[in-house]
Amino acid sequence: MRYIIALVFCSVISLYSQDQPMILDKIVGHVGSEYILYSEVQELYSYAKAQNADYGEEVQCDIIAQLISKGLLLDQAKLDSIEISNVELEVELERRVDYILQQMGGDEERFYAYYNKTPLEQKEIMREPLREDMIQQRIQGTLISDVTITPKEVVEFFENIPEDSIPYLNAEVELGEISMKTIISQENKDAAKEKLEKIRSRIINDGESFAELASIFSDDIGSARQGGDLGWAKRGSYVPEFEATAYNLEEGEVSELVETQFGYHIIELLGRRGNNINVRHILVKPEVTQEDIDHTYSYMDSIIQGLQTDSVSFELAVKLYSDKEAQSYNNAGRMINPKSGDTFWETGDLPYQIYFAIESLEVGDVSEILEFEERGEKIYKIIKLLSKTKPHKASLETDYAKIQEFAKESKKNEYFNNWVENKIKSTRIKLIDEYKTCPNLQVFLENENKYTATGGQ
């Protein structure tokens, strides 16, 4: 039963399958109010084969089991009215796409060459699969939220691990950051606004094509290829300043200048369908001069000096100076490892710039200024080494908190497995004949037979 509850995070499939041939669809199974599509099975099978060419068609039995697990959770989420808000979804989409871009050095051209999609278009592809992933995680979290563990249970868990199976923990660090964008002079901001005002005048007063001017002048390279068209989007898809203006436009109306974290925009509403809108925009970013960069470095140097002389605490410096849009801002500057979701980083998971910057630091020290490229924009960071461990064999004396977490996760898994078994008994699960020979699915077929025998719906 344990492998049956393995969850399928389909957003990775959305990245893989976007350029795959269209698969004719049909329903191959029902799980309560949810259904399993043939296309889902085939996309996951294609992905599995791409990872390991030795997989045969029998792996589809495991895929069906995984999709049934997904269906059980989504069915329960509907019963419990669990939903993911557009704002939550947008934040997570932004985080994931930003991480991909970060691995590509912030190069949107490289992103487009790899995915054949702009970051915004890729977000739309990921949107619904990610929503389902987040719902699954939320319902699972709700089910196991009350699971607790005692110190006695932690000790018993560790003592039951065979000596040769005690984990060897890699070196880990915890890091804090102060993150800043280039401090742009007012003169350069004014120049960007003036440029965009002239473009707007050419549209409003001279009747020139918004789409053509977007393709020539917009600094949003992805949408510029589409004449500035951002496609259809739901409320909550854009940053607040942009969205507030876009939703107040009449169809065909061109907005005044709108300032966001990305620069200055003019927006045209192309269409509206209920709560969905289709807009296009032209983005002009203020020019970043060497003088701006030098000023930013000088400012951040003064922050480092304050930290080194203890005239300001790191936590206060984060609140005073760090970019409020940085994920770490509301976490006292602590950097979240996207791979694990917590603040601990195995040194091999660190971006190479940070790895080399902290290699010689002692705990409590701060780095020199580091420069990154994110979404075509320079970001400057000061990194603080908050904690550091060496590779070692786990023990209760040195790793109690981590072992406690392992023990708690084990207990949660056991609790969740029991829930799955009970959920199977109370949920109608129906599969087409093609999959009824799968040995691992017999537990589900018994349930199907029970409903068939009793005439259950």
Rosetta blueprint (number, residue, H / E / L):
1 M L
2 R H
3 Y H
4 I H
5 I H
6 A L
7 L L
8 V L
9 F L
10 C L
11 S H
12 V H
13 I H
14 S H
15 L H
16 Y H
17 S H
18 Q L
19 D L
20 Q L
21 P L
22 M L
23 I L
24 L L
25 D L
26 K L
27 I E
28 V E
29 G E
30 H E
31 V E
32 G L
33 S L
34 E E
35 Y E
36 I E
37 L E
38 Y H
39 S H
40 E H
41 V H
42 Q H
43 E H
44 L H
45 Y H
46 S H
47 Y H
48 A H
49 K H
50 A H
51 Q H
52 N L
53 A L
54 D L
55 Y L
56 G L
57 E L
58 E L
59 V H
60 Q H
61 C H
62 D H
63 I H
64 I H
65 A H
66 Q H
67 L H
68 I H
69 S H
70 K H
71 G H
72 L H
73 L H
74 L H
75 D H
76 Q H
77 A H
78 K H
79 L H
80 D L
81 S L
82 I L
83 E L
84 I L
85 S L
86 N H
87 V H
88 E H
89 L H
90 E H
91 V H
92 E H
93 L H
94 E H
95 R H
96 R H
97 V H
98 D H
99 Y H
100 I H
101 L H
102 Q H
103 Q H
104 M L
105 G L
106 G L
107 D L
108 E H
109 E H
110 R H
111 F H
112 Y H
113 A H
114 Y H
115 Y H
116 N L
117 K L
118 T L
119 P H
120 L H
121 E H
122 Q H
123 K H
124 E H
125 I H
126 M H
127 R H
128 E H
129 P H
130 L H
131 R H
132 E H
133 D H
134 M H
135 I H
136 Q H
137 Q H
138 R H
139 I H
140 Q H
141 G H
142 T H
143 L H
144 I H
145 S L
146 D L
147 V L
148 T L
149 I L
150 T L
151 P H
152 K H
153 E H
154 V H
155 V H
156 E H
157 F H
158 F H
159 E H
160 N L
161 I L
162 P L
163 E H
164 D H
165 S H
166 I L
167 P L
168 Y E
169 L E
170 N L
171 A L
172 E E
173 V E
174 E E
175 L E
176 G E
177 E E
178 I E
179 S E
180 M E
181 K E
182 T L
183 I L
184 I L
185 S L
186 Q H
187 E H
188 N H
189 K H
190 D H
191 A H
192 A H
193 K H
194 E H
195 K H
196 L H
197 E H
198 K H
199 I H
200 R H
201 S H
202 R H
203 I H
204 I H
205 N L
206 D L
207 G L
208 E L
209 S L
210 F H
211 A H
212 E H
213 L H
214 A H
215 S H
216 I H
217 F H
218 S L
219 D L
220 D L
221 I H
222 G H
223 S H
224 A H
225 R L
226 Q L
227 G L
228 G L
229 D E
230 L E
231 G E
232 W E
233 A E
234 K E
235 R L
236 G L
237 S L
238 Y L
239 V L
240 P H
241 E H
242 F H
243 E H
244 A H
245 T H
246 A H
247 Y L
248 N L
249 L L
250 E L
251 E L
252 G L
253 E L
254 V E
255 S L
256 E L
257 L L
258 V E
259 E E
260 T E
261 Q L
262 F L
263 G E
264 Y E
265 H E
266 I E
267 I E
268 E E
269 L E
270 L E
271 G E
272 R E
273 R E
274 G L
275 N L
276 N E
277 I E
278 N E
279 V E
280 R E
281 H E
282 I E
283 L E
284 V E
285 K L
286 P L
287 E L
288 V L
289 T L
290 Q H
291 E H
292 D H
293 I H
294 D H
295 H H
296 T H
297 Y H
298 S H
299 Y H
300 M H
301 D H
302 S H
303 I H
304 I H
305 Q H
306 G H
307 L H
308 Q H
309 T L
310 D L
311 S L
312 V L
313 S L
314 F H
315 E H
316 L H
317 A H
318 V H
319 K H
320 L H
321 Y H
322 S L
323 D L
324 K L
325 E L
326 A L
327 Q L
328 S L
329 Y H
330 N H
331 N H
332 A L
333 G L
334 R E
335 M L
336 I L
337 N L
338 P L
339 K L
340 S L
341 G L
342 D L
343 T L
344 F E
345 W E
346 E E
347 T H
348 G H
349 D H
350 L L
351 P L
352 Y H
353 Q H
354 I H
355 Y H
356 F H
357 A H
358 I H
359 E L
360 S L
361 L L
362 E L
363 V L
364 G L
365 D L
366 V E
367 S L
368 E L
369 I L
370 L E
371 E E
372 F E
373 E E
374 E E
375 R L
376 G L
377 E E
378 K E
379 I E
380 Y E
381 K E
382 I E
383 I E
384 K E
385 L E
386 L E
387 S E
388 K E
389 T E
390 K L
391 P L
392 H E
393 K E
394 A L
395 S L
396 L H
397 E H
398 T H
399 D H
400 Y H
401 A H
402 K H
403 I H
404 Q H
405 E H
406 F H
407 A H
408 K H
409 E H
410 S H
411 K H
412 K H
413 N H
414 E H
415 Y H
416 F H
417 N H
418 N H
419 W H
420 V H
421 E H
422 N H
423 K H
424 I H
425 K H
426 S H
427 T L
428 R L
429 I E
430 K E
431 L E
432 I L
433 D H
434 E H
435 Y H
436 K L
437 T L
438 C L
439 P H
440 N H
441 L H
442 Q H
443 V H
444 F H
445 L H
446 E H
447 N H
448 E H
449 N H
450 K H
451 Y H
452 T H
453 A H
454 T H
455 G L
456 G L
457 Q L
